[in-house]
Amino acid sequence: MIYTIIASIIAIILFISLRKNINRIIRGILFLFIIVLIIGSSFIRGMNFGTYVGSLNINWNLNIPKAEKELKVLDSGSSFHGDGEDVVILQYSKEKLLNIEKELKWEQCNKYIVEDMQRFYSDSNESYKKESLVLDNKKKYLYFHKFENNNYDWVTFLLDERESCIYVFESHM
């Protein structure tokens, strides 16, 4: 956003200082450039990539409210190809968690799903791990799973009602 403002100011200064020396076509192009910058920056700002939940909602066509706290446990970083792995813990109030339970089609989680998600974290590159993660097999979780891109991309949510949090495991190939 700041770059757009700076570029707009520079373009306006050029427009004002050179208006006597340049013809109407160049002034028109400069004016259109300024308009495109302003519209483009407001469009990008409105995409809500500021939070992990915002990107989850856009990438997976979900409608999850913003978390009170986001803790990145595993992050493989950005890639040119869009591939990577993430594990994030989203902390919610009890009310928001109840609304999320109503929003998605949750199922009862069995110990094998919990073991698979723990293995997903454990088998990941050590340099990607930001925090430790140990899932309790004895806890009762709800889970939601979604595939995209011919099953190459997937996301799994484990909802822990007692801790008022959701564990998000995301993989893009």
matplotlib code that plots the C-alpha trace (Angstrom):
import matplotlib.pyplot as plt

x = [0.0, 2.8, 4.5, 1.3, 1.0, 4.6, 4.3, 1.1, 2.8, 5.7, 3.3, 1.3, 4.5, 5.6, 2.2, 2.1, 5.7, 5.8, 2.3, 3.4, 6.0, 4.1, 1.2, -2.2, -1.5, 1.3, -0.8, -3.7, -1.4, -0.1, -3.6, -4.7, -1.6, -2.5, -6.1, -5.0, -2.5, -5.2, -7.8, -5.3, -4.0, -7.6, -8.5, -5.4, -5.9, -9.5, -8.4, -7.7, -4.4, -3.3, -4.1, -3.7, -7.4, -8.0, -5.8, -7.5, -10.9, -9.8, -7.7, -10.3, -13.5, -14.4, -16.0, -14.1, -14.0, -10.7, -8.9, -8.1, -4.6, -2.7, 0.3, 2.5, 3.8, 5.2, 5.8, 7.7, 7.7, 6.5, 7.2, 7.1, 5.0, 2.6, 3.6, 4.3, 3.2, 1.7, 0.5, -1.2, -3.1, -6.1, -7.4, -11.0, -13.6, -16.2, -18.9, -16.9, -15.9, -19.6, -20.3, -17.5, -18.9, -22.2, -20.5, -18.5, -19.4, -17.4, -17.0, -15.9, -12.1, -10.6, -7.0, -5.7, -6.5, -4.7, -1.7, -1.6, -1.6, 1.1, 3.1, 2.6, 4.2, 6.9, 8.0, 8.4, 11.7, 13.1, 14.0, 10.3, 9.2, 8.6, 7.1, 6.7, 3.4, 2.1, -1.4, -3.1, -4.7, -7.0, -8.7, -11.9, -11.4, -13.8, -12.2, -13.0, -11.0, -11.0, -9.2, -8.5, -6.4, -7.1, -6.3, -2.8, -3.8, -5.5, -6.4, -7.4, -8.9, -8.8, -11.2, -10.4, -13.5, -11.8, -8.9, -11.1, -8.7, -8.4, -5.3, -4.9, -2.8, -2.4, -0.4, 0.0, 1.8]
y = [0.0, 2.4, 1.8, 2.7, 5.9, 6.8, 5.9, 8.0, 11.0, 10.8, 10.5, 13.5, 15.6, 14.6, 15.4, 18.9, 19.8, 18.6, 19.5, 22.5, 20.4, 17.2, 16.6, 15.4, 11.8, 11.5, 13.3, 10.9, 7.9, 9.2, 9.9, 6.3, 4.9, 6.7, 5.5, 1.9, 2.1, 3.4, 0.9, -2.0, -1.2, -1.0, -4.3, -6.1, -4.6, -5.9, -9.5, -10.1, -11.8, -10.1, -13.2, -16.9, -17.3, -14.8, -16.8, -20.1, -18.6, -17.5, -20.6, -23.1, -21.2, -21.2, -18.7, -19.0, -15.9, -14.3, -16.1, -14.4, -15.9, -17.6, -19.8, -21.0, -24.4, -25.4, -23.2, -24.3, -20.7, -19.2, -21.0, -19.7, -22.8, -22.4, -25.7, -26.0, -27.2, -25.3, -26.3, -23.5, -23.4, -21.1, -20.0, -18.9, -17.9, -20.5, -18.6, -18.3, -22.0, -23.0, -20.9, -22.6, -26.0, -25.1, -23.7, -26.8, -30.4, -31.8, -35.5, -37.5, -38.0, -41.4, -42.0, -42.9, -39.4, -37.9, -40.1, -39.2, -35.5, -36.0, -37.9, -35.1, -32.8, -35.2, -36.2, -32.5, -30.9, -29.8, -26.3, -25.7, -26.3, -23.1, -24.8, -28.3, -30.1, -33.2, -34.2, -36.3, -39.5, -39.8, -36.4, -36.2, -34.1, -33.2, -33.1, -31.5, -32.4, -30.9, -31.7, -29.5, -29.7, -33.4, -34.3, -32.8, -30.0, -30.8, -29.2, -30.9, -29.2, -30.8, -29.0, -29.3, -28.1, -28.2, -26.0, -23.8, -24.2, -25.6, -27.3, -26.6, -28.9, -27.7, -29.2, -27.9, -29.9]
z = [0.0, 0.9, -2.4, -4.3, -2.4, -3.1, -6.8, -7.0, -5.4, -7.8, -10.7, -9.6, -9.1, -12.6, -14.0, -12.4, -13.1, -16.7, -17.7, -19.8, -21.7, -22.4, -24.7, -23.8, -24.6, -22.1, -19.5, -20.2, -19.8, -16.5, -15.3, -16.2, -14.5, -11.3, -11.4, -12.0, -9.1, -6.7, -7.8, -7.8, -4.3, -2.9, -4.6, -3.2, 0.3, 0.2, -0.4, 3.3, 3.0, 6.2, 8.3, 7.9, 8.2, 5.4, 3.1, 4.2, 3.4, -0.1, -1.0, 0.3, -0.3, 3.4, 5.7, 9.0, 11.3, 12.2, 15.0, 18.3, 18.1, 15.3, 16.2, 13.3, 14.2, 10.9, 7.8, 4.7, 3.4, 0.2, -3.1, -6.6, -7.5, -4.6, -3.0, 0.7, 4.1, 7.1, 10.5, 12.4, 15.7, 15.7, 19.1, 19.4, 22.0, 22.9, 21.0, 17.8, 18.0, 18.3, 15.1, 13.3, 14.3, 12.7, 9.5, 8.4, 8.2, 11.1, 11.8, 14.8, 14.6, 15.2, 16.5, 13.0, 11.7, 14.8, 14.2, 10.5, 11.3, 14.0, 11.4, 8.9, 11.3, 12.5, 9.0, 7.9, 7.4, 10.8, 9.5, 8.8, 12.4, 14.5, 17.5, 18.9, 18.4, 20.2, 19.7, 22.4, 20.9, 23.9, 23.3, 21.3, 18.2, 15.4, 12.0, 8.6, 5.5, 2.1, -1.2, -4.2, -7.4, -8.2, -4.6, -4.7, -2.3, 1.0, 4.3, 7.5, 10.6, 14.0, 16.4, 20.1, 22.1, 25.5, 24.4, 22.1, 19.2, 15.7, 14.4, 10.7, 8.6, 5.0, 2.1, -1.5, -4.1]

ax = plt.figure().add_subplot(projection="3d")
ax.plot(x, y, z, "-o")
ax.set_aspect("equal")
plt.show()
